């Protein structure tokens, strides 16, 4: 759910803001956003990605593209644009937005990836436990509970709840030892759901509006 829905919405929101701001000019620069979300998805799925470097690179590339867009009558060499990107922290063309956005995104994605990895471990453990064969004592108890009524012709008679629970407790006695640890595992990882959903907030309308205001300032700042 997280990857296709939240990441998809975040990507669409960010791209829509730039389309509204720069129109068709943005279409020639959309790969900046596509590349960002490709890397974010790779990180989320467990790829060996340096998230901070990805976000820094995005901010630098974005500044280069915006610099070109707002100065269409000038031609800048690749070296010049790279220089502009390298000094993004000193120029602060986007104000404090890149730093705040980076902090929010890193917190959300680190929590989300940890949460997903935890779910994967939990799934594997549950699958292995479900494949454990019942012992002979359990099989005998199940046979008595399910089929003894048939021997007396009482085919519609079902075992009472307490009897059924007692049989199942006996069959799952070994697995029951995992109950405390399993509940702790679920509790720890359910807390991370809140943090993981913050990804949508990181690229929400309020944050995009803040970035848009910074871009307007950038327009004035670089008006040659």
Order of alpha helices (4+ residues) and beta strands (2+ residues): alpha-alpha-alpha-alpha-alpha-alpha-alpha-alpha-alpha-alpha-alpha-alpha-alpha
